[in-house]
Amino acid sequence: MKNILMAFLLILYSAASAQDMKGMKMPMKNMPQKNDGMGRKTISSNQPPRTVRYDLYIADTTVTYGKKTKRAIAVNGQIPMPTLTFTEGDTALIYVHNNLKEETSLHWHGLFLPNKMDGVPFLTQMPIMPNATYVYKFPIVQTGTHWYHSHSMFQEQIGMYGAFILNKRKEWDIPTIPLVISEWTDMKPEEVNRSLKNANDWFAIKKGTTQSYAEAIRSGHFKTKVANEWKRMNAMDVSDVYYDTFLINGKNQNEQPQFKAGNTVRLRIANGGASDYFWLTYAGGKITVVASDGNDVEPVEVDRLIIAASETYDVVVSIPENKSYEFLVTPEDRTKSASLWLGKGEKVPAQKLPKLEYFAGMKMMNDMMDMRGNMIEMKGMKMQNQIMDMNAVMYPESSNIVTLNYGMLRDPKKTTLPNVSWKELKFNLTGNMNRYVWTLDNKTISESDKILIKKGENVRIILFNNSMMRHPMHLHGHDFRVLNEQGENAPLKNVLDIMPMERDTIEFAASEAGGDWFFHCHILYHMMSGMGRVFSYENTAPNPEIPDPKMAQRMLFHDDQAIHPMARIGIESNGSDGEIMLSNTRYRFTAEWRVGFDKEMGYETESHFGRYIGRNQWLFPYIGWDLRKRTVDPMVKNIFGQFLSPADNLFGQSNTKNLRHVFHLGVQYTLPMLVVADASLDHKGNVRFQLRREDIPISERLRFQFMVNTDKEYMAGFRYIVTKYFGLSTHYDSDMGYGAGITLNY
């Protein structure tokens, strides 16, 4: 009876998992068994190499993963996309039918294939247009756990990701489940990107990570907060975006009840998230890591591991008793989680990860960064390969937990490169958190030339992370060695998670026939801001997929050159003030206005157009104009009831603040405490100097701002953030007096 019941459960499992595991080839017990040399039984496939065809139909759909029903993209009616399964030696034949109203593409992450099949629009192919079909065809020359996703716009964020499994001819005989981890936000990803670019802190409010002055005082970290802003840094965070939920194969809670006591299970895990790292922990005991990025490693047992955006890991877990054990997936910011339950019976939950201690992280960052915004390399400390996790100061949990790092990964075979000529490259990973600009050596993709490499040479890349964020750096079409303590057996990967202050070295053989290959940060919003380079093989014949290379290059560069709008409109009892801003990676246009409801108060408007200079973008020279007209008495009272004469400014020049029509040149510079100093000279020779600071975080939702200048003008006010786009505000203006009302933000 027990066997009948088990057979029935397996049938139910097969049916229920058809979408999650479509195309997954489970080992057949009647096939010949062997040993893989590491004590594991294998199944030999008698199936000759064949052409395996998939038809993928891409279409719009709606989902309710969060609190609202929102647009998503499904492939063959499902999210994640179907699991595509091949065997070493097969030929992949994939028909992609674009039923969207927009262009698309598919990139085969981690695969070795002809360059024109790599799936990067405007680099290796033109995008697949609406109502068109594109055929990808390439040989399967490797094995392991990989995945695939859209490389067009922000489509990866809203459903276009799926597992890509390459079985060996002699595959390991163990039950196997492919898992694709992802996130979901009810906000359109374009709006997510715009919010990040405009330094909107709504995500921090939603996550409870604002680190305001009230919170700093309450927790005894006031000096830490002041030191943080003195070094011109914003609040500490480990991830940028607030997500409404997290998914494993499209579900927040995924049940796999077919396993019983004594079973072992291989999980083929791909992080298909657009921007999150995830902690992986298991209630049933140790996690055995057996592969990374599709490449075998000698098995290593750990209590937990962190998987970077776009990384893959194969792990093995055991079912100790006839219970249901939680395999817990927790985003790095520990806001929420997703779960895979293995086995049937009483649920055994994994230990939840406690909330991060952000002020401890802020103090650490203060010590790690100098006044110029550079990371300080600690003497005597070898910061590489995740061995020293600086974020550990924020972890309240026990320090006895064994966590995987790259130093533990050892390839079962030698991975040394051929004895040929070498090309060595060095990159600093750089960025500006406030304006959300991410670069290599302070240059975006559009600001950089292609890096020429020669077929047959070895390429060594030394990376130093001079930013406050982790970056998963991915190389298309190649595996690279991650140089660690394993020497000749250094692991092979195609994604390198590099932590702040780390200096890591990777190397690869330039063995492809030619073409352009993308190297970029796989956090989607970092890549879209320009964090990457293009490696190009010398003497490559023109790519027939790119008929107009110059036009394609302009489109490729468009991502990090895109203009992002922002607007703030205050409507208060004394008048209206606000600004409209258009900006991209380097340039910004801003138009400000103040209009009094009393006609005697008149109006003023000031506009600037300029370019940010420097890695930290603290310097902003500009040109602009200033128009003002008021009819108020020249003798005005200040907040203390004292009369001030606008006859002269603080430089002894005639004060023209009540009537001014001028063009001006100026420069803004961000001082310690994030105060912006602004000095300008107009075409009539008048000089003005101003100090201003906006959005000082008093409490989680309360912000303070002030301004004072040499025209004897000053302002101070508060804004209480109610929603992302709406707030209550009040301020005093030396010219317009006191007012209270609302502020709208976009």
C-alpha atoms as one frame of an Amber mdcrd trajectory, in Angstrom:
protein
   0.000   0.000   0.000   2.874   2.327   0.880   4.493   1.725  -2.517   1.187
   2.380  -4.288   0.784   5.635  -2.374   4.340   6.693  -3.250   3.740   5.925
  -6.913   0.526   7.968  -6.804   2.381  10.922  -5.216   5.064  10.739  -7.881
   2.404  10.857 -10.594   0.821  13.896  -8.926   4.236  15.512  -8.623   4.982
  14.951 -12.286   1.722  16.589 -13.267   1.995  19.465 -10.820   5.589  20.192
 -11.776   5.103  20.053 -15.532   5.525  23.789 -15.906   8.342  24.164 -13.370
  10.299  21.258 -14.828   9.268  21.228 -18.477  11.904  19.443 -20.516  13.849
  18.296 -17.422  15.216  14.829 -18.110  15.126  12.752 -14.942  17.532   9.792
 -14.734  15.973   6.515 -15.837  16.583   3.543 -13.544  16.774   1.061 -16.382
  19.720   2.838 -17.963  23.256   1.579 -17.309  24.765   2.941 -14.084  28.410
   3.905 -13.584  30.500   5.929 -11.167  31.697   9.480 -11.909  34.970   9.068
 -10.029  33.705  11.009  -7.001  31.629   8.200  -5.516  28.416   9.206  -7.275
  26.355   6.892  -9.455  25.748   8.092 -12.986  23.340   7.183 -15.745  24.700
   6.856 -19.287  22.476   8.181 -22.039  22.059   5.869 -25.023  20.260   8.644
 -26.885  22.392   9.743 -29.860  23.018  13.476 -30.281  19.993  15.090 -31.885
  18.496  18.413 -32.836  16.117  19.494 -30.070  13.546  22.087 -31.082  11.633
  24.451 -28.827   9.038  27.010 -29.898   8.825  29.964 -27.537   5.830  32.287
 -27.819   6.391  35.616 -26.066   3.243  37.500 -25.104   1.864  40.023 -22.658
  -0.055  38.770 -19.659  -1.200  40.025 -16.255  -0.267  38.623 -12.853  -1.104
  39.303  -9.214   2.134  38.436  -7.465   2.038  41.532  -5.269  -0.923  43.589
  -4.105  -2.074  44.632  -7.567  -2.742  43.025 -10.925   0.059  44.185 -13.186
   1.487  43.628 -16.625   4.047  40.851 -17.079   5.575  38.941 -19.993   4.947
  35.209 -20.274   6.553  32.675 -22.584   4.308  29.796 -23.617   1.862  31.155
 -21.067   4.110  30.752 -18.040   6.463  32.591 -15.676   9.276  31.695 -15.397
   9.855  30.764 -19.022   9.897  27.011 -19.835  12.906  25.030 -18.640  14.888
  24.158 -21.764  16.769  20.851 -21.504  19.446  19.442 -23.769  22.127  16.763
 -23.601  25.779  17.318 -24.363  26.271  16.913 -28.109  22.751  17.999 -29.068
  21.970  20.914 -31.344  19.617  23.573 -29.990  16.992  24.841 -32.420  14.886
  27.517 -30.758  12.135  29.410 -32.570  11.271  32.653 -30.798   7.873  34.080
 -31.775   7.479  37.683 -30.615   3.800  38.385 -29.998   4.549  41.530 -28.015
   3.939  45.066 -29.248   7.607  45.817 -28.585  10.943  44.357 -29.616  12.630
  41.598 -27.625  15.620  39.238 -27.538  16.894  36.182 -25.669  20.378  35.722
 -24.244  21.643  32.249 -23.329  23.494  33.031 -20.120  26.755  31.122 -19.657
  26.634  29.258 -22.969  29.451  28.807 -25.453  27.953  29.522 -28.862  28.544
  31.410 -32.107  28.692  35.135 -31.423  25.685  35.980 -33.594  23.564  33.625
 -31.428  24.439  35.342 -28.127  21.238  37.372 -28.072  22.386  40.907 -27.219
  20.354  43.388 -29.287  22.381  45.925 -31.273  25.609  44.080 -30.410  25.317
  40.515 -31.734  21.939  40.764 -33.473  19.176  43.209 -34.185  16.207  42.956
 -31.817  13.328  40.652 -32.658  10.593  42.978 -33.822   6.879  42.627 -32.943
   5.073  39.820 -34.770   8.392  38.420 -36.037  10.032  35.035 -35.518  13.745
  34.577 -34.966  15.587  31.245 -34.982  18.518  30.541 -32.664  20.581  27.497
 -33.595  23.789  26.405 -31.899  25.582  23.229 -30.790  25.533  22.150 -27.150
  29.220  21.808 -26.301  29.077  22.022 -22.490  27.017  20.858 -19.527  25.573
  22.195 -16.314  22.977  24.558 -14.900  22.478  27.742 -16.871  19.572  30.073
 -17.594  18.244  32.416 -20.258  16.606  35.812 -20.207  15.690  38.852 -22.251
  18.489  41.320 -22.892  16.024  43.989 -24.087  15.088  46.951 -21.939  13.671
  45.846 -18.555  11.865  42.717 -19.737  13.929  40.446 -17.498  12.325  42.135
 -14.473   8.764  41.256 -15.501   8.953  37.574 -16.380  11.461  36.839 -19.133
  13.802  34.426 -17.350  14.015  30.639 -17.293  16.269  27.643 -16.594  18.536
  26.191 -19.283  19.736  22.700 -18.321  22.542  20.901 -20.154  22.801  17.250
 -19.119  25.987  15.239 -19.390  26.110  12.081 -21.479  26.726  10.379 -18.127
  24.423  12.251 -15.777  24.339  11.956 -12.010  21.660   9.517 -10.804  19.767
  11.638  -8.277  16.345  13.351  -8.217  16.880  16.856  -9.587  14.783  20.014
  -9.451  15.623  23.182 -11.416  14.867  26.314  -9.373  14.678  29.839 -10.747
  14.674  32.513  -8.053  13.257  35.931  -8.895  11.683  39.084  -7.487   8.505
  40.956  -8.276   7.617  44.627  -7.940   4.205  46.109  -8.659   6.023  49.199
  -9.915   6.916  49.354 -13.581  10.650  48.660 -13.935  11.069  51.861 -15.959
   9.676  53.729 -12.953  11.997  51.786 -10.645  14.938  52.929 -12.763  13.741
  56.540 -12.841  13.277  56.559  -9.068  16.794  55.261  -8.523  18.192  57.915
 -10.860  16.386  60.688  -9.022  17.541  59.636  -5.535  13.996  59.005  -4.381
  14.169  57.286  -0.977  10.720  55.700  -1.111  12.282  52.238  -1.365  14.206
  52.831   1.870  10.995  53.924   3.596   9.225  50.762   2.431  12.115  48.598
   3.629  12.611  50.453   6.915  16.214  51.387   6.086  16.135  55.197   6.066
  18.669  55.575   8.933  17.294  58.991   9.878  18.714  61.243  12.578  15.910
  60.260  14.962  16.749  56.589  14.447  20.453  57.340  14.884  19.864  59.158
  18.178  17.525  56.418  19.414  20.111  53.712  18.714  23.115  55.661  19.969
  24.594  56.242  16.501  24.282  60.028  16.151  28.040  60.468  15.640  27.993
  57.664  13.071  25.248  59.430  11.120  27.067  62.765  11.203  30.343  61.141
  10.107  28.483  59.419   7.283  27.102  62.675   5.907  30.366  64.508   6.590
  31.943  62.124   4.078  29.096  62.946   1.678  27.582  59.484   1.859  23.940
  58.529   1.873  22.299  55.951   4.102  23.750  52.435   4.083  21.927  49.783
   2.058  22.783  46.381   0.606  20.190  46.420  -2.172  18.485  49.229  -3.979
  14.918  48.214  -4.792  11.922  47.371  -2.637  10.163  44.263  -3.952   6.605
  43.199  -3.176   7.369  39.482  -3.184   9.969  36.875  -4.049   9.430  33.773
  -6.146  10.782  30.254  -6.622   9.639  28.894  -9.978   6.905  31.523 -10.006
   5.592  30.808  -6.487   6.347  32.276  -3.100   5.661  28.927  -1.413   6.663
  25.901  -3.481   5.739  22.408  -2.257   7.627  19.265  -3.292   6.089  16.512
  -1.093   7.337  13.432  -2.993  10.522  13.006  -0.957  10.920  10.859   2.172
  13.466  10.188   4.897  16.878   9.282   3.504  16.346  10.857   0.080  18.902
  13.266  -1.350  17.905  15.924  -3.856  19.944  18.027  -6.273  18.707  21.589
  -6.682  19.829  23.324  -9.868  19.502  26.943  -8.760  19.599  30.021 -10.994
  19.221  33.536  -9.635  16.990  35.089 -12.277  16.434  38.197 -10.180  17.027
  41.565 -11.787  18.910  43.082  -8.872  18.864  40.962  -5.710  21.360  38.673
  -4.059  19.788  35.817  -2.059  20.819  33.889   1.035  20.133  30.141   0.738
  19.600  28.169   3.961  18.081  24.752   4.715  16.206  23.417   7.724  17.293
  19.808   7.116  21.012  20.233   7.729  24.071  21.018   5.658  24.032  22.191
   2.047  26.537  20.474  -0.233  27.697  22.660  -3.123  28.669  20.589  -6.189
  28.697  23.074  -9.097  28.796  26.800  -9.818  27.878  28.549 -13.071  27.521
  25.165 -14.769  30.981  23.922 -13.758  31.579  21.068 -11.313  33.421  21.781
  -8.077  34.647  19.337  -5.492  31.765  18.958  -3.010  31.910  21.371  -0.082
  29.502  21.403   2.873  28.242  24.738   4.214  25.470  26.068   6.407  24.497
  28.705   3.889  25.552  30.512   0.745  24.727  33.748  -1.024  23.886  33.610
  -4.719  24.517  36.744  -6.740  22.198  38.055  -9.415  22.655  35.778 -12.479
  24.794  33.154 -10.716  23.885  29.452 -10.702  24.705  26.819  -8.110  24.019
  23.088  -7.945  23.521  21.968  -4.359  22.558  18.689  -2.717  20.392  18.425
   0.387  19.088  15.426   2.344  15.695  14.664   3.889  16.465  13.554   7.492
  12.968  12.388   8.497   9.498  12.050   7.060   8.800  15.745   7.460   8.669
  18.798   5.211  11.905  20.801   5.365  12.172  24.418   4.321  14.776  25.507
   1.799  14.660  29.226   2.556  15.488  31.948   0.027  16.053  35.354   1.639
  17.018  38.559  -0.229  20.177  40.194   1.025  18.223  43.059   2.600  16.193
  40.460   4.544  12.881  42.172   3.919  10.886  39.075   2.975  11.554  35.526
   1.735  10.396  32.615  -0.434  10.363  28.919   0.437  10.757  25.507  -1.152
   9.355  22.715   1.055  10.935  19.301   0.544   9.114  16.235   1.861   5.742
  15.607   3.427   4.509  15.883   6.978   5.231  18.237   9.833   6.797  21.448
   8.565  10.326  22.166   9.795  11.091  25.847   9.130  14.569  27.182   8.534
  15.940  29.801  10.901  14.797  33.205   9.672  17.551  35.734   9.097  17.226
  38.689  11.495  17.060  42.287  10.388  20.371  43.866   9.414  22.025  46.313
  11.806  22.419  49.149   9.335  24.117  51.663  11.605  26.892  49.129  12.219
  27.239  48.898   8.448  27.236  52.686   8.189  30.049  52.911  10.753  32.023
  50.325   8.789  31.566  52.289   5.557  32.715  55.479   7.306  35.957  53.710
   8.212  36.350  52.249   4.710  35.927  55.461   2.714  38.088  58.578   2.687
  36.936  62.168   2.168  37.491  61.872  -1.587  35.015  59.017  -1.856  37.616
  56.282  -2.379  37.602  52.925  -0.644  40.576  52.509   1.689  42.418  49.232
   1.269  43.201  47.842   4.714  46.857  46.985   5.273  47.445  43.354   6.084
  43.913  42.367   5.033  43.480  40.262   1.900  40.156  41.350   0.529  39.243
  38.921  -2.244  36.984  36.040  -3.243  34.307  36.769  -0.593  36.630  35.390
   2.099  36.205  38.445   4.336  32.591  39.608   4.273  32.672  43.203   5.481
  28.879  43.177   5.686  29.166  40.647   8.521  29.238  43.557  10.976  25.526
  43.964  10.212  24.621  40.318  10.847  23.017  39.774  14.278  23.180  35.976
  13.883  25.940  33.699  15.152  29.379  34.035  13.604  29.852  30.247  13.763
  27.795  29.697  10.634  29.850  28.215   7.790  29.241  30.389   4.724  30.420
  29.518   1.229  33.037  31.749  -0.371  34.965  31.528  -3.629  38.092  30.447
  -1.799  36.371  27.127  -1.034  35.620  26.327  -4.668  37.978  23.814  -6.254
  37.576  22.388  -9.736  38.023  18.568  -9.877  40.381  19.016 -12.826  43.212
  21.384 -13.639  42.011  24.624 -15.194  45.323  26.245 -16.099  45.363  28.105
 -19.394  47.607  27.302 -22.366  51.136  28.693 -22.394  50.565  31.585 -24.796
  50.829  35.380 -24.715  48.891  37.360 -22.115  46.872  40.569 -22.189  46.318
  42.152 -18.766  43.542  44.629 -17.995  42.727  46.505 -14.811  39.391  48.073
 -13.919  38.126  50.041 -10.947  34.436  49.481 -10.296  33.082  52.946  -9.632
  29.720  54.531  -8.995  27.640  57.356  -7.604  24.866  56.132  -5.329  23.090
  59.477  -5.082  22.656  59.896  -8.852  22.753  56.132  -9.489  25.527  56.151
 -12.072  27.594  52.934 -12.257  30.816  52.748 -14.245  34.172  51.076 -14.848
  37.034  53.534 -14.368  34.402  56.290 -14.227  33.268  55.579 -17.792  30.022
  54.116 -19.020  29.704  51.774 -21.986  28.843  54.673 -24.288  31.927  56.601
 -23.145  34.315  53.705 -23.821  35.915  52.095 -26.837  35.701  48.372 -27.440
  38.553  46.415 -25.867  40.401  44.509 -28.562  41.574  40.980 -27.832  43.309
  38.434 -30.056  42.160  34.900 -30.704  44.573  32.508 -29.035  45.838  34.808
 -26.283  45.018  34.677 -22.588  43.279  37.629 -20.943  43.759  38.484 -17.280
  41.405  41.014 -15.641  42.164  42.583 -12.255  39.098  44.191 -10.697  39.038
  46.532  -7.688  35.642  47.406  -6.280  35.908  51.098  -5.389  32.182  51.399
  -4.654  29.891  50.645  -1.724  27.890  47.958  -3.537  28.518  44.342  -4.553
  28.644  43.781  -8.305  28.067  40.459 -10.129  30.323  40.873 -13.174  29.345
  38.569 -16.062  31.333  37.710 -19.189  29.363  36.506 -22.206  30.418  33.453
 -24.166  33.400  32.455 -21.990  34.204  30.855 -18.653  36.989  32.421 -16.610
  39.214  31.127 -13.848  38.701  32.817 -10.474  42.208  32.912  -9.028  42.092
  31.626  -5.459  44.098  29.404  -3.111  43.293  26.305  -5.180  46.104  27.034
  -7.651  45.897  24.832 -10.752  42.384  23.788  -9.720  40.953  27.310  -9.546
  37.200  27.209 -10.239  35.660  28.130 -13.573  32.782  30.623 -13.544  31.150
  33.209 -15.772  29.887  35.475 -12.970  32.124  37.053 -10.338  30.538  38.518
  -7.229  32.969  41.214  -6.109  32.374  42.851  -2.752  33.304  46.406  -1.706
  37.081  46.840  -1.260  37.842  43.501  -2.912  40.574  43.085  -5.496  39.825
  39.950  -7.534  41.589  38.447 -10.529  39.996  36.434 -13.310  41.515  35.040
 -16.488  40.220  33.365 -19.617  41.406  31.968 -22.912  40.347  34.068 -25.900
  39.303  30.977 -27.830  36.226  32.141 -29.725  36.181  32.584 -33.497  35.488
  36.301 -33.167  32.804  38.847 -32.526  31.815  41.269 -29.762  31.215  39.900
 -26.258  29.559  41.822 -23.443  31.191  42.132 -19.989  28.903  43.848 -17.504
  27.410  44.056 -14.045  24.352  41.800 -14.000  22.323  43.990 -11.666  19.906
  45.149 -14.347  19.757  48.769 -13.183  23.562  48.988 -12.944  23.945  47.618
 -16.460  21.354  50.039 -17.816  23.300  52.932 -16.279  26.422  51.900 -18.193
  28.471  49.527 -16.026  30.202  47.354 -18.603  32.557  46.991 -21.523  32.605
  45.201 -24.877  35.427  42.743 -25.650  35.976  42.550 -29.388  38.112  40.012
 -31.232  40.520  41.617 -33.690  40.043  41.072 -37.424  36.466  39.848 -37.007
  34.438  39.753 -40.195  31.327  41.990 -40.222  28.380  40.436 -38.424  25.619
  39.790 -41.014  23.069  40.168 -38.202  24.054  43.857 -37.843  23.507  45.458
 -41.284  24.075  49.039 -40.000  26.816  48.954 -37.320  26.789  52.721 -36.657
  23.063  52.810 -36.036  23.309  49.689 -33.864  26.042  51.295 -31.779  23.921
  54.406 -31.197  21.059  52.203 -29.994  23.382  50.181 -27.760  24.664  53.395
 -26.179  21.155  54.724 -25.651  20.633  52.834 -22.382  23.152  54.793 -20.330
  22.523  58.034 -22.246  18.753  58.008 -21.647  17.199  61.139 -20.138  15.269
  60.778 -16.885  12.623  63.320 -15.839  11.821  64.496 -12.315   9.357  67.068
 -10.993   8.373  68.568  -7.632   5.432  70.904  -7.208   4.644  72.562  -3.891
   1.244  74.207  -3.407   1.087  76.070  -0.104  -0.881  78.917   1.395   1.711
  81.544   0.447   2.282  80.404  -3.134   3.744  77.679  -5.284   7.293  76.570
  -5.739   8.858  73.659  -7.522  11.285  72.356 -10.098  11.452  70.258 -13.225
  14.619  68.320 -13.975  15.851  66.349 -16.970  19.097  64.465 -16.488  21.217
  61.585 -17.692  24.562  60.117 -16.664  26.515  63.374 -17.044  24.144  66.246
 -17.929  21.290  67.959 -16.117  18.766  70.654 -16.963  16.800  72.158 -14.080
  14.068  74.805 -14.057  12.927  76.163 -10.671  10.108  78.578  -9.898   8.465
  80.436  -7.031   5.150  82.217  -7.535   3.308  84.159  -4.819  -0.471  83.959
  -4.606  -0.392  87.637  -3.597   0.265  89.478  -6.869   2.695  91.815  -5.115
   4.933  88.841  -4.413   5.371  88.352  -8.149   7.450  85.478  -9.485  10.941
  84.200  -9.936  12.343  81.433 -12.113  15.856  80.140 -12.475  17.201  77.547
 -14.910  20.530  75.715 -15.166  22.089  73.439 -17.735  25.389  71.800 -16.905
  27.599  68.743 -16.748  28.705  66.697 -13.754  32.469  66.307 -13.437  34.497
  63.759 -11.503  33.925  60.202 -10.356  31.691  61.279  -7.494  29.985  63.993
  -9.555  30.338  66.534  -6.776  31.283  69.301  -9.236  28.630  70.760 -11.548
  29.506  73.803 -13.720  26.505  75.303 -15.502  25.054  78.083 -17.605  21.570
  79.466 -17.158  19.242  82.402 -16.676  17.433  84.088 -13.810  14.144  85.996
 -14.182  12.542  87.761 -11.188   9.861  90.384 -10.740   8.278  91.580  -7.494
   6.452  94.758  -6.527   6.846  94.468  -2.741   8.191  97.276  -0.567  11.994
  97.133  -0.568  11.893  97.109   3.221  10.939  93.526   4.190  10.723  91.904
   7.622  12.641  88.756   8.389  11.390  85.906  10.569  12.429  87.811  13.696
  10.425  90.891  12.728  13.535  92.861  11.778  13.594  95.032   8.655  16.128
  94.117   5.980  16.979  96.370   3.086  17.567  94.614  -0.213  19.508  97.633
  -1.445  22.817  95.765  -1.298  23.827  92.134  -1.251  26.542  90.795   1.025
  29.179  91.650  -1.585  28.167  95.352  -1.538  26.599  95.181  -4.981  23.094
  96.397  -5.786  20.644  93.723  -4.773  18.534  92.834  -7.789  16.451  90.084
  -6.212  13.190  91.981  -6.832  13.896  92.664 -10.496  16.401  90.609 -12.415
  16.602  89.420 -16.030  20.071  87.971 -16.499  22.114  85.143 -17.939  24.687
  83.643 -15.626  27.581  81.211 -15.323  28.047  79.194 -12.198  29.313  76.143
 -10.456  27.811  73.901  -7.812  29.872  71.745  -5.485  28.734  69.195  -2.925
  30.334  69.955   0.443  30.569  67.711   3.498  27.149  67.095   5.083  25.790
  66.985   1.508  25.355  70.771   1.450  25.445  72.133  -2.109  27.454  75.330
  -2.533  26.462  77.419  -5.564  28.504  80.363  -6.879  27.381  82.318  -9.949
  28.240  85.426 -11.970  25.636  87.073 -14.186  26.229  89.046 -17.375  25.889
  92.333 -15.478  28.751  91.438 -13.156  26.686  90.540 -10.093  27.961  87.707
  -7.918  25.831  85.389  -5.816  26.781  82.611  -3.419  24.283  80.152  -1.977
  24.209  77.160   0.385  21.416  74.614   0.165  20.548  71.176   1.484  17.405
  69.192   0.708  15.883  66.044   2.171  17.705  65.897   5.504  16.168  62.757
   7.080  14.841  63.863  10.463  12.741  60.723  10.925  11.647  57.876   8.687
   9.233  60.109   6.735  10.062  63.660   7.849  12.540  65.685   5.760  14.070
  69.111   6.405  15.517  71.570   3.895  17.147  74.993   4.027  18.680  77.645
   1.782  20.592  80.873   2.410  22.375  83.174  -0.049  24.218  86.461  -0.369
  21.125  88.252  -1.699  19.860  88.098   1.908  17.343  85.401   0.979  16.761
  82.354   3.129  14.315  79.498   3.419  13.659  76.588   5.749  10.944  73.976
   5.669   9.689  70.467   6.379   8.082  67.790   4.231   6.294  64.709   5.515
   6.256  61.869   2.974   2.817  60.261   2.816   3.201  58.260  -0.406   5.840
  58.021  -3.099   4.255  60.912  -5.004   2.512  62.932  -2.259   3.584  64.736
   0.900   2.529  67.404   3.390   4.820  70.418   3.523   5.426  73.706   5.280
   8.163  76.302   4.963   9.178  79.880   5.624  10.578  81.965   2.783  12.191
  85.360   3.451  10.380  86.846   0.461   7.091  84.946   0.472   6.613  84.402
   4.187   5.164  81.332   5.870   3.118  78.731   4.026   1.730  75.229   4.470
   0.157  72.806   2.032   1.074  69.806  -0.085   3.960  68.726  -2.269   3.594
  66.493  -5.315   6.608  64.522  -6.536   7.343  62.684  -9.742
